[in-house]
């Protein structure tokens, strides 16, 4: 059934119901008035006939034979008993044939009327009747006034009863439609309304030879803010961001919240010039990136945007949305806080991304992951004192997939937690196996992802893995990035203290690329700082990198920490780091990441310095 027809039918039903209720209400007042007064009049007439009939009976019994011949007395009796002529009441004395012997009125009363009679007795013999009659015309006239009032009441009832439910129904339908097509949090149109708005824009562009631009927007690092500051702050950030996007575009454009921290903007009736579209997108990006105050927090959030334009990048809503999404992911890959126009090759990359994401779901099950190990060398002696465990993925379709391609995907989907646990368990098991083979003990370093570190059960997982594998905690080192621990310093210190109490060693990975303060650094229970390879790459030619490396080494030693340099690839780098008293090094100059068997043969078979000297 079509909706207009359904609405008409419902309107008719409500109108009939309202009319029925109004009719009942309008008639009930005069009907009730009539019923009550009729019963009152009837009772009064009956009472009068009984009382006066009894008095006449008494007079008859005093003069049994002659009473009917004394007409003047009879007439006097009925006239004396009918003083209420204003009620149009007549008293009559009748014989047994109901012929009047005496009457208080000569003419009959107007119709309708009510009558009550009482039998008159001479001793026990009936000799006549005492009748009281009353006209109801005055009552009916009075009731007509009540009927008019009832009609007015019915009119006053029928219109509200008819209009209010219909208005409430329409308002309810409008609210339901709004809720079905708009986001509850931001009030923006939602995914359900997007297709309709986009199709309208495409139809207009087809008719008038114009263009439609679709902008797919994803907020950068929103999840970090939401997880660290709470959902209330995250919700308010989304509301303010939605308002800013709406203010940055025209009234004819449509801002849509797709869900989570994803938005889509339909730029209606666009010219072909890319400069105009670029200006609009830059305005959106600047509006979003402006710092906002939420409670006691001042936050700045950036966004990555992808843009697809009708008809060049798609001729239907589905294609445009898919291509704008692909462009947005490209913007994220290029460092976030930027925008990218769609290009054809993005589709193949998007398909590959989807395929990798689906492959991650079954990679653990199918045992497609493997670990390789890169030795960590003691700078003073050149001996191996540890290895860093690095994950590799042998994809059945794409071959060997480097971590840089699948680790971000695993982080986004949450699969990094079970994958990280597998890496930890496998690395600990391998290190214990080396010890059981009689090889000198070394520490094994395992990287911890931000998602893992935030898991409430993370420390319990580490303890469980150590118990299962039998590895002494002092031979396990967990590498935590500088930026990760600075997100929530107090909680990070609490977790790190728990791990240290277990006996697990901790190191800060990629030191110098984050934003940790020296006041915070002195509280971290870490054993090592790892100089990021970006500062090692240009040694010893870059004066700036030389200064940074020397400062990190000096800072680490001042804090009584060991310093490890990553990415050492040349002899000149090794010499510079050795001369500046860097404690340990790792990189291609010593070895690429290799299998466990190669570590055994090439690095662990040689005599090693005791771990106490190396640690």
C-alpha positions as CSV (number, residue, x, y, z in Angstrom):
1,X,0.0,0.0,0.0
2,X,1.3,3.4,-1.0
3,X,1.9,5.9,1.8
4,X,-0.5,8.6,0.5
5,X,-3.3,6.1,0.3
6,X,-2.4,4.8,3.8
7,X,-2.4,8.4,5.2
8,X,-5.9,9.1,3.6
9,X,-7.3,5.9,5.1
10,X,-5.9,6.7,8.5
11,X,-7.3,10.2,8.2
12,X,-10.7,8.9,7.5
13,X,-10.6,6.5,10.4
14,X,-9.5,9.2,12.8
15,X,-12.2,11.5,11.5
16,X,-14.9,8.9,12.0
17,X,-13.5,8.1,15.5
18,X,-13.5,11.8,16.4
19,X,-17.1,12.3,15.0
20,X,-18.3,9.3,17.0
21,X,-16.7,10.5,20.2
22,X,-18.1,14.1,19.6
23,X,-21.5,12.7,18.9
24,X,-21.6,10.6,22.0
25,X,-20.3,13.5,24.1
26,X,-22.7,16.0,22.5
27,X,-25.8,13.8,23.0
28,X,-24.9,12.5,26.4
29,X,-25.4,15.9,28.2
30,X,-29.0,16.6,27.0
31,X,-29.9,12.9,27.3
32,X,-28.6,12.8,30.9
33,X,-30.4,16.0,31.7
34,X,-33.7,14.7,30.2
35,X,-33.4,11.3,32.0
36,X,-32.8,12.9,35.4
37,X,-35.6,15.4,35.2
38,X,-38.0,12.9,33.7
39,X,-37.4,10.6,36.6
40,X,-37.8,13.5,39.0
41,X,-41.1,14.6,37.4
42,X,-42.5,11.0,37.3
43,X,-41.6,10.4,41.0
44,X,-43.3,13.7,42.0
45,X,-46.5,12.9,40.0
46,X,-46.7,9.5,41.5
47,X,-46.2,10.8,45.0
48,X,-48.9,13.5,44.5
49,X,-51.4,10.9,43.3
50,X,-50.8,8.6,46.3
51,X,-50.9,11.4,48.9
52,X,-54.0,13.2,47.6
53,X,-55.7,9.9,46.6
54,X,-55.4,8.8,50.3
55,X,-56.9,12.1,51.5
56,X,-59.8,11.8,49.1
57,X,-60.3,8.1,50.2
58,X,-60.6,9.3,53.8
59,X,-63.3,11.9,52.8
60,X,-65.2,9.2,50.9
61,X,-65.2,6.9,53.9
62,X,-66.8,9.6,56.0
63,X,-69.6,10.0,53.5
64,X,-69.8,6.7,51.7
65,X,-73.1,7.2,49.7
66,X,-73.4,10.8,49.0
67,X,-69.7,11.8,48.2
68,X,-70.2,11.6,44.4
69,X,-73.2,14.0,44.5
70,X,-71.3,16.7,46.3
71,X,-69.6,18.0,43.2
72,X,-68.7,21.4,44.7
73,X,-66.8,19.6,47.5
74,X,-65.0,17.4,45.0
75,X,-64.1,20.4,42.8
76,X,-62.8,22.2,45.8
77,X,-60.7,19.2,46.8
78,X,-58.9,19.0,43.5
79,X,-58.5,22.7,43.2
80,X,-57.0,23.0,46.7
81,X,-54.6,20.2,45.8
82,X,-53.4,21.7,42.5
83,X,-51.8,25.1,43.5
84,X,-48.7,24.4,41.2
85,X,-50.2,25.4,37.9
86,X,-46.8,26.8,36.9
87,X,-45.7,23.2,36.4
88,X,-48.8,22.5,34.2
89,X,-50.1,19.9,36.6
90,X,-53.8,18.9,36.7
91,X,-55.6,16.9,39.5
92,X,-58.7,14.9,38.6
93,X,-61.2,12.7,40.4
94,X,-62.7,10.1,38.1
95,X,-65.5,7.5,38.5
96,X,-65.0,3.8,37.8
97,X,-65.5,4.5,34.1
98,X,-62.8,7.1,34.3
99,X,-65.3,9.9,33.6
100,X,-64.2,13.1,35.4
101,X,-66.2,14.0,38.5
102,X,-64.0,17.0,39.3
103,X,-60.9,18.6,37.6
104,X,-58.5,21.4,38.5
105,X,-58.3,22.4,34.8
106,X,-60.9,22.3,32.1
107,X,-58.7,21.5,29.1
108,X,-56.3,18.7,28.4
109,X,-52.5,19.3,29.0
110,X,-50.1,19.7,26.1
111,X,-48.3,16.6,24.9
112,X,-46.2,14.9,26.0
113,X,-47.3,14.3,29.5
114,X,-47.1,11.9,32.3
115,X,-50.0,10.5,34.4
116,X,-50.3,8.7,37.7
117,X,-53.5,7.3,39.2
118,X,-54.6,6.0,42.6
119,X,-57.7,3.9,43.1
120,X,-60.3,5.4,45.5
121,X,-62.0,2.9,47.9
122,X,-65.2,3.0,49.8
123,X,-64.3,0.6,52.5
124,X,-62.9,-2.2,50.3
125,X,-65.0,-1.4,47.2
126,X,-63.2,0.6,44.4
127,X,-65.4,3.6,43.6
128,X,-63.1,5.8,41.4
129,X,-59.6,7.1,40.7
130,X,-57.5,10.1,41.7
131,X,-55.4,11.1,38.7
132,X,-52.5,13.6,38.6
133,X,-51.3,14.6,35.1
134,X,-48.3,16.8,34.2
135,X,-47.1,18.2,30.9
136,X,-43.4,17.7,29.9
137,X,-43.3,20.5,27.3
138,X,-41.4,22.9,29.6
139,X,-38.9,20.1,30.3
140,X,-38.4,19.5,26.6
141,X,-38.0,23.2,25.9
142,X,-35.4,23.3,28.7
143,X,-33.7,20.2,27.2
144,X,-33.5,21.8,23.8
145,X,-31.1,24.4,25.4
146,X,-29.0,21.6,26.8
147,X,-29.1,20.0,23.3
148,X,-27.8,23.2,21.8
149,X,-25.0,23.2,24.4
150,X,-24.3,19.6,23.6
151,X,-24.0,20.4,19.9
152,X,-21.6,23.2,20.7
153,X,-19.6,20.9,22.9
154,X,-19.5,18.3,20.1
155,X,-18.1,20.9,17.7
156,X,-15.5,21.9,20.3
157,X,-14.6,18.2,20.7
158,X,-14.6,17.0,17.1
159,X,-12.1,19.4,15.7
160,X,-9.4,18.9,18.4
161,X,-10.0,15.1,18.3
162,X,-9.6,15.1,14.5
163,X,-6.7,17.5,14.2
164,X,-4.6,16.7,17.3
165,X,-4.1,13.0,16.6
166,X,-3.3,13.8,12.9
167,X,-0.9,16.5,13.9
168,X,0.8,14.2,16.5
169,X,0.9,11.4,13.9
170,X,2.5,13.6,11.3
171,X,5.0,14.9,13.9
172,X,5.8,11.4,15.0
173,X,6.3,10.3,11.4
174,X,8.5,13.3,10.8
175,X,10.6,12.5,13.9
176,X,10.9,8.9,12.8
177,X,11.9,9.9,9.3
178,X,14.4,12.3,10.7
179,X,15.8,9.7,13.0
180,X,16.0,7.2,10.2
181,X,17.9,9.6,7.9
182,X,19.9,11.6,10.4
183,X,22.7,10.9,12.8
184,X,21.6,11.0,16.4
185,X,24.9,12.5,17.8
186,X,25.6,15.2,15.3
187,X,22.2,15.8,13.6
188,X,23.8,15.4,10.2
189,X,22.2,13.3,7.4
190,X,23.4,9.7,7.7
191,X,24.4,7.0,5.2
192,X,20.7,6.2,4.5
193,X,20.1,9.8,3.2
194,X,23.5,10.1,1.4
195,X,22.5,8.1,-1.7
196,X,19.3,10.2,-2.2
197,X,21.1,13.5,-1.9
198,X,24.0,12.3,-4.1
199,X,21.6,10.9,-6.8
200,X,19.7,14.3,-6.8
201,X,23.0,16.1,-7.3
202,X,24.0,13.7,-10.1
203,X,20.6,14.2,-11.8
204,X,21.0,18.0,-11.7
205,X,24.6,17.8,-13.0
206,X,23.4,15.6,-15.9
207,X,20.6,17.9,-16.8
208,X,22.6,21.2,-16.7
209,X,26.1,19.7,-17.7
210,X,27.6,20.5,-14.3
211,X,29.8,18.5,-11.9
212,X,29.4,16.9,-8.5
213,X,32.4,16.4,-6.1
214,X,32.3,13.8,-3.3
215,X,34.7,14.3,-0.4
216,X,35.4,11.3,1.9
217,X,36.8,12.5,5.3
218,X,38.4,10.5,8.1
219,X,39.6,12.2,11.3
220,X,43.3,11.5,12.1
221,X,44.0,9.8,15.4
222,X,40.5,10.2,16.7
223,X,40.6,6.8,18.3
224,X,43.6,7.9,20.4
225,X,41.6,10.9,21.8
226,X,38.5,8.8,22.3
227,X,40.3,6.0,24.2
228,X,42.5,8.3,26.3
229,X,40.1,11.1,27.2
230,X,36.8,9.2,27.1
231,X,33.8,8.9,24.9
232,X,32.2,12.1,26.2
233,X,35.1,14.1,24.9
234,X,35.1,12.1,21.7
235,X,31.4,12.7,21.2
236,X,31.7,16.5,21.7
237,X,34.7,16.6,19.4
238,X,32.5,14.9,16.7
239,X,29.7,17.4,17.3
240,X,32.0,20.4,17.0
241,X,33.7,19.0,13.9
242,X,30.4,18.4,12.3
243,X,29.4,22.0,12.9
244,X,32.6,23.3,11.4
245,X,32.2,21.2,8.3
246,X,28.7,22.5,7.8
247,X,29.9,26.1,8.2
248,X,32.7,25.5,5.7
249,X,30.4,24.6,2.8
250,X,27.3,26.1,1.2
251,X,23.7,25.5,2.1
252,X,23.2,23.5,-1.1
253,X,26.0,21.1,-0.1
254,X,25.4,18.1,2.1
255,X,27.6,17.0,5.1
256,X,27.0,13.4,6.0
257,X,28.3,11.4,9.0
258,X,29.0,7.8,7.8
259,X,29.7,6.5,11.2
260,X,32.5,6.6,13.7
261,X,34.9,9.4,12.7
262,X,34.1,9.2,8.9
263,X,32.2,12.0,7.1
264,X,31.2,12.5,3.5
265,X,30.5,15.9,1.9
266,X,28.5,16.2,-1.4
267,X,29.6,19.4,-3.1
268,X,26.5,20.3,-5.3
269,X,26.7,22.0,-8.7
270,X,30.4,22.4,-9.0
271,X,32.4,24.0,-11.9
272,X,35.0,22.0,-13.8
273,X,37.9,24.1,-12.5
274,X,39.9,22.2,-9.9
275,X,41.0,25.4,-8.2
276,X,37.5,26.1,-6.9
277,X,37.2,22.6,-5.5
278,X,40.7,22.8,-4.0
279,X,39.8,26.1,-2.2
280,X,36.7,24.5,-0.7
281,X,38.6,21.5,0.5
282,X,41.4,23.6,2.0
283,X,38.7,25.6,3.8
284,X,37.2,22.4,5.3
285,X,40.7,21.2,6.3
286,X,41.6,24.4,8.0
287,X,38.2,24.6,9.9
288,X,38.6,21.1,11.2
289,X,42.2,21.6,12.3
290,X,41.5,24.8,14.3
291,X,42.0,24.0,18.0
292,X,38.8,23.4,20.0
293,X,38.1,23.6,23.7
294,X,36.3,20.7,25.3
295,X,36.0,20.9,29.0
296,X,39.5,21.4,30.4
297,X,41.1,20.1,27.2
298,X,42.3,22.0,24.2
299,X,42.3,19.6,21.2
300,X,43.5,19.9,17.6
301,X,42.4,17.2,15.3
302,X,43.3,16.9,11.6
303,X,41.7,15.0,8.8
304,X,42.6,13.0,5.7
305,X,40.4,13.6,2.6
306,X,39.8,11.9,-0.7
307,X,37.9,13.5,-3.5
308,X,36.1,11.9,-6.5
309,X,34.2,14.0,-9.1
310,X,31.2,13.2,-11.3
311,X,31.4,12.3,-14.2
312,X,35.2,11.8,-14.5
313,X,35.6,9.5,-11.5
314,X,32.2,7.7,-11.6
315,X,28.7,8.1,-13.0
316,X,26.8,6.6,-10.1
317,X,26.8,7.1,-6.3
318,X,28.3,3.8,-5.5
319,X,31.3,4.3,-7.7
320,X,31.9,7.8,-6.6
321,X,31.8,6.8,-2.9
322,X,34.2,3.9,-3.5
323,X,36.7,6.0,-5.4
324,X,36.6,8.9,-2.9
325,X,37.2,6.3,-0.2
326,X,40.2,5.0,-2.1
327,X,41.6,8.5,-2.4
328,X,41.1,9.1,1.3
329,X,43.2,6.0,2.1
330,X,45.9,7.3,-0.2
331,X,45.9,10.6,1.8
332,X,46.4,8.6,5.0
333,X,49.3,6.7,3.4
334,X,51.0,10.0,2.5
335,X,51.1,11.2,6.1
336,X,47.5,12.3,6.9
337,X,46.3,15.9,7.3
338,X,46.1,16.3,3.5
339,X,43.7,15.5,0.6
340,X,44.1,13.5,-2.6
341,X,42.2,13.5,-5.9
342,X,41.1,10.1,-7.1
343,X,43.3,8.4,-9.7
344,X,42.6,5.1,-11.5
345,X,45.5,3.2,-9.9
346,X,44.1,3.8,-6.4
347,X,41.4,1.2,-7.1
348,X,44.0,-1.6,-7.4
349,X,45.7,-0.4,-4.2
350,X,42.3,-0.4,-2.4
351,X,41.5,-3.9,-3.7
352,X,44.9,-5.0,-2.5
353,X,44.2,-3.4,0.9
354,X,40.9,-5.2,1.2
355,X,42.5,-8.5,0.2
356,X,45.3,-8.0,2.8
357,X,42.7,-7.2,5.5
358,X,40.7,-10.3,4.7
359,X,44.0,-12.3,4.6
360,X,44.9,-11.1,8.1
361,X,41.8,-12.8,9.5
362,X,43.1,-16.2,8.4
363,X,46.8,-15.7,8.5
364,X,47.3,-16.9,12.1
365,X,45.0,-19.9,11.5
366,X,46.9,-20.9,8.4
367,X,50.3,-20.3,10.0
368,X,51.4,-17.8,7.4
369,X,53.4,-15.6,9.9
370,X,57.0,-16.2,10.7
371,X,59.7,-14.5,12.7
372,X,63.2,-13.4,11.7
373,X,65.8,-12.1,14.1
374,X,68.3,-9.2,13.8
375,X,71.3,-9.5,16.1
376,X,72.2,-6.7,18.5
377,X,76.0,-6.2,18.8
378,X,78.0,-5.1,21.8
379,X,80.0,-2.1,20.5
380,X,83.1,-2.7,22.7
381,X,83.6,-6.4,21.7
382,X,81.5,-7.0,18.6
383,X,79.7,-9.8,20.3
384,X,76.0,-10.6,20.0
385,X,74.2,-9.8,23.2
386,X,70.6,-10.0,21.9
387,X,68.3,-10.3,19.0
388,X,65.2,-8.4,17.9
389,X,62.3,-10.5,16.8
390,X,60.6,-9.2,13.6
391,X,57.5,-10.6,12.0
392,X,57.1,-11.5,8.4
393,X,54.0,-12.6,6.5
394,X,54.1,-15.1,3.6
395,X,50.9,-14.3,1.8
396,X,49.6,-17.0,-0.5
397,X,48.8,-14.4,-3.2
398,X,51.2,-11.5,-2.7
399,X,54.2,-13.4,-1.5
400,X,56.3,-11.9,1.3
401,X,54.4,-8.9,2.7
402,X,56.6,-6.4,4.7
403,X,55.4,-5.3,8.1
404,X,54.9,-1.7,6.9
405,X,52.1,-2.9,4.7
406,X,50.1,-5.1,7.1
407,X,51.0,-3.8,10.7
408,X,48.9,-0.6,10.2
409,X,46.0,-2.7,9.0
410,X,46.3,-5.1,11.9
411,X,46.4,-2.1,14.3
412,X,43.2,-0.6,12.8
413,X,41.3,-3.8,12.9
414,X,42.5,-4.9,16.4
415,X,44.1,-8.0,15.0
416,X,47.4,-6.7,16.2
417,X,46.5,-8.0,19.7
418,X,46.4,-11.7,18.8
419,X,49.2,-11.3,16.3
420,X,51.4,-9.5,18.9
421,X,50.7,-12.3,21.4
422,X,51.7,-14.8,18.8
423,X,55.0,-12.9,18.2
424,X,55.7,-12.7,21.9
425,X,55.0,-16.4,22.5
426,X,57.0,-17.6,19.5
427,X,60.0,-15.3,20.3
428,X,60.1,-16.5,24.0
429,X,59.7,-20.1,22.9
430,X,62.6,-19.8,20.4
431,X,64.9,-18.1,23.0
432,X,64.2,-20.8,25.5
433,X,64.9,-23.4,22.8
434,X,68.3,-21.8,22.1
435,X,69.2,-22.0,25.8
436,X,68.1,-25.7,25.9
437,X,70.5,-26.4,23.0
438,X,73.3,-25.2,25.2
439,X,73.8,-21.9,23.4
440,X,74.8,-18.9,25.5
441,X,71.7,-17.0,26.8
442,X,70.8,-13.7,25.1
443,X,67.9,-11.3,25.4
444,X,65.2,-11.3,22.8
445,X,63.5,-8.0,22.0
446,X,59.8,-7.8,21.0
447,X,58.0,-4.7,19.8
448,X,54.8,-3.8,21.5
449,X,52.1,-2.1,19.5
450,X,50.0,0.8,21.0
451,X,46.9,-1.4,20.8
452,X,48.6,-4.2,22.8
453,X,49.9,-1.8,25.4
454,X,46.4,-0.4,26.1
455,X,44.9,-3.8,26.7
456,X,44.0,-4.2,30.3
457,X,45.2,-7.8,30.3
458,X,48.5,-7.1,28.7
459,X,50.7,-7.6,31.7
460,X,48.8,-10.8,32.6
461,X,49.4,-12.0,29.0
462,X,53.2,-11.4,29.3
463,X,53.3,-13.3,32.6
464,X,51.3,-16.2,31.1
465,X,53.6,-16.4,28.1
466,X,56.7,-16.5,30.3
467,X,55.1,-19.2,32.4
468,X,54.1,-21.3,29.4
469,X,57.5,-21.1,27.6
470,X,59.6,-21.3,30.8
471,X,61.8,-18.3,29.7
472,X,63.5,-16.4,32.5
473,X,62.0,-12.8,32.4
474,X,65.5,-11.2,32.3
475,X,66.0,-12.6,28.8
476,X,62.9,-10.8,27.5
477,X,63.0,-7.1,26.4
478,X,59.8,-5.3,25.4
479,X,60.3,-2.3,23.0
480,X,57.8,0.5,23.6
481,X,57.7,3.6,21.4
482,X,58.2,7.1,22.9
483,X,54.9,8.5,21.6
484,X,52.9,5.5,23.0
485,X,54.0,6.0,26.6
486,X,53.4,9.8,26.4
487,X,49.7,9.4,25.6
488,X,49.0,8.5,29.2
489,X,52.2,8.8,31.2
490,X,50.7,7.7,34.6
491,X,49.2,4.5,33.3
492,X,52.3,3.8,31.2
493,X,54.5,4.1,34.2
494,X,52.2,1.8,36.2
495,X,52.3,-0.9,33.5
496,X,56.0,-0.6,33.1
497,X,56.6,-0.9,36.8
498,X,54.5,-4.1,36.8
499,X,56.6,-5.5,34.0
500,X,59.9,-4.5,35.7
501,X,58.7,-6.2,38.9
502,X,58.3,-9.4,36.8
503,X,62.0,-9.0,35.8
504,X,61.2,-8.1,32.2
505,X,63.5,-5.5,30.6
506,X,62.1,-2.4,28.8
507,X,63.5,-0.1,26.2
508,X,62.2,3.0,24.4
509,X,62.2,2.4,20.7
510,X,62.7,5.2,18.0
511,X,63.9,7.6,20.7
512,X,64.0,11.2,19.5
513,X,61.0,10.9,17.1
514,X,58.3,11.4,19.7
515,X,57.7,14.2,22.3
516,X,58.7,12.8,25.7
517,X,60.0,15.4,28.2
518,X,63.1,14.8,30.2
519,X,61.1,15.2,33.4
520,X,58.9,12.3,32.4
521,X,61.8,10.2,31.0
522,X,63.6,10.0,34.4
523,X,60.5,8.2,35.8
524,X,60.3,5.5,33.2
525,X,61.7,2.2,34.5
526,X,63.6,1.4,31.2
527,X,67.0,-0.2,30.7
528,X,67.7,1.1,27.1
529,X,67.2,3.9,24.7
530,X,67.2,3.0,21.0
531,X,68.3,5.8,18.7
532,X,66.0,5.9,15.7
533,X,67.7,5.0,12.4
534,X,66.6,8.3,10.9
535,X,69.3,10.0,13.0
536,X,71.9,7.2,12.2
537,X,71.4,7.2,8.4
538,X,73.4,10.4,7.8
539,X,76.2,9.8,10.3
540,X,78.9,11.0,10.3
541,X,78.3,13.5,7.4
542,X,75.4,15.5,9.0
543,X,76.4,17.8,11.8
544,X,72.8,17.9,13.1
545,X,72.5,14.1,13.2
546,X,75.9,13.9,14.8
547,X,74.8,16.3,17.5
548,X,71.6,14.5,18.1
549,X,73.2,11.1,18.3
550,X,75.9,12.4,20.8
551,X,73.2,14.1,22.9
552,X,71.1,11.0,23.1
553,X,74.1,8.8,24.1
554,X,75.1,11.4,26.7
555,X,71.5,11.7,28.0
556,X,71.2,7.9,28.2
557,X,74.4,7.5,30.2
558,X,73.4,10.4,32.5
559,X,70.2,8.4,33.3
560,X,72.3,5.2,33.7
561,X,70.7,3.7,30.6
562,X,72.2,1.6,27.8
563,X,72.0,3.2,24.3
564,X,71.3,1.1,21.2
565,X,71.7,2.5,17.7
566,X,69.4,1.1,15.0
567,X,70.0,1.1,11.2
568,X,73.8,0.9,11.3
569,X,74.8,0.2,7.7
570,X,78.3,1.4,7.2
571,X,81.7,1.1,8.9
572,X,81.8,4.9,9.2
573,X,78.6,4.9,11.2
574,X,79.9,2.0,13.4
575,X,83.2,3.9,14.1
576,X,81.4,7.1,15.0
577,X,79.0,5.4,17.4
578,X,81.8,3.4,18.9
579,X,84.0,6.5,19.4
580,X,81.0,8.2,21.1
581,X,80.5,5.3,23.5
582,X,77.2,4.0,22.1
583,X,76.7,0.7,24.0
584,X,75.0,-1.5,21.3
585,X,74.3,-1.5,17.6
586,X,72.2,-3.3,15.1
587,X,71.7,-2.9,11.4
588,X,72.6,-4.3,7.9
589,X,76.3,-3.6,8.6
590,X,76.2,-6.6,11.0
591,X,73.3,-8.6,9.5
592,X,70.0,-8.4,7.9
593,X,67.1,-10.0,9.8
594,X,67.7,-13.7,9.4
595,X,66.0,-17.0,10.4
596,X,66.5,-18.6,13.8
597,X,68.8,-21.3,12.3
598,X,71.1,-18.6,10.9
599,X,71.2,-16.8,14.2
600,X,72.3,-20.0,15.8
601,X,75.0,-20.7,13.3
602,X,76.4,-17.2,12.6
603,X,76.0,-15.4,15.9
604,X,75.3,-17.6,18.9
605,X,77.9,-20.3,18.2
606,X,80.7,-17.8,19.0
607,X,81.7,-17.2,22.6
608,X,79.7,-14.4,24.2
609,X,80.3,-11.9,26.9
610,X,78.3,-12.7,30.0
611,X,74.8,-11.1,30.0
612,X,75.6,-9.2,33.1
613,X,78.4,-7.4,31.3
614,X,76.3,-6.8,28.2
615,X,73.1,-5.7,30.0
